[in-house]
Amino acid sequence: MNTKNVTDTTERKKLKRAARKKAAPKAKRAADVARGSTKRKVKKMVKGQSKR
């Protein structure tokens, strides 16, 4: 929902809440998918080197 043109904060809040209520519910995450599955994995490194 684009509310950039609404300057009043209370009005923007009302619009966002209404849009959130109207939107279809999000699908539940599958049981076999971990929460951080899309996170970049850090490889094991030699001592003395920085990880990132």
C-alpha positions in Angstrom: 0.0 0.0 0.0 1.4 3.4 -1.0 0.8 6.1 1.6 3.5 8.5 0.6 1.0 11.2 -0.5 -0.8 11.1 2.9 0.8 13.6 5.2 -1.3 13.2 8.3 0.1 10.3 10.4 -3.2 9.3 12.0 -4.9 9.2 8.5 -2.0 7.1 7.2 -2.3 4.7 10.1 -6.0 4.3 9.4 -5.4 3.5 5.7 -2.6 1.0 6.5 -4.7 -0.8 9.1 -7.6 -1.0 6.7 -5.4 -2.4 3.9 -3.8 -4.9 6.3 -7.3 -6.1 7.4 -8.4 -6.4 3.7 -5.3 -8.3 2.5 -5.4 -12.0 2.2 -3.8 -13.9 5.1 -0.2 -15.0 4.6 0.5 -18.7 4.2 2.1 -20.5 7.0 5.7 -21.6 6.7 6.2 -25.3 5.8 7.3 -27.4 8.7 10.5 -28.5 7.0 11.7 -25.0 6.2 13.9 -23.4 8.8 13.4 -19.7 9.8 16.9 -18.7 8.6 17.0 -20.8 5.5 17.5 -17.9 3.1 20.3 -16.4 5.3 23.8 -16.4 3.9 25.8 -19.1 5.6 29.3 -18.3 6.9 32.0 -20.8 6.0 34.5 -22.0 8.6 37.7 -20.1 8.3 41.3 -20.4 9.5 42.2 -18.7 12.8 43.1 -15.1 12.5 40.9 -14.2 9.5 37.9 -12.0 9.7 34.5 -13.7 8.9 33.0 -10.9 6.8 
